[in-house]
Amino acid sequence: MPWIIETIFDGSYERVLARHISGKGFFEAFYLRFVAASEEVAEKFRITDMLRQQAMLKKSFYHLLAFYGSCHADYYLDRVAISHNCQYLDIRPALFDLWMETLVEILRHFDPHYDDEVELAWCLVMAPGIVYMKFHYERETPVGQRGS
């Protein structure tokens, strides 16, 4: 059977969403680990409603997946990219690298079929969106709009 990135990712994503470890779902476990990974991250989330944040991440995941599939950023992804730039939430590009590292770390625990192919599939699917977010750190408008 050929190695199909989307098939591997989709199967893994279904598995991690269906699993709970110590009473925590995938996104909750992710944020607990991400916030603990860095004082800077902890400060960014200090007054954040984490249940709302988890719901926003789930929604953002669908837009990241759509971006991977289409290579086109929709209005939602544009808004998220600009809101995370240096003028607003000030999420430095290095924090997106930590975000991805943490995601892979949690993936290892939540996907019982985790292996190198699963990790690579996640990295490849997430990479375009992560690059898009990092690219907009010092930009006032999304690429492709007037004034960019």
Order of alpha helices (4+ residues) and beta strands (2+ residues): alpha-alpha-alpha-alpha-alpha-alpha-alpha
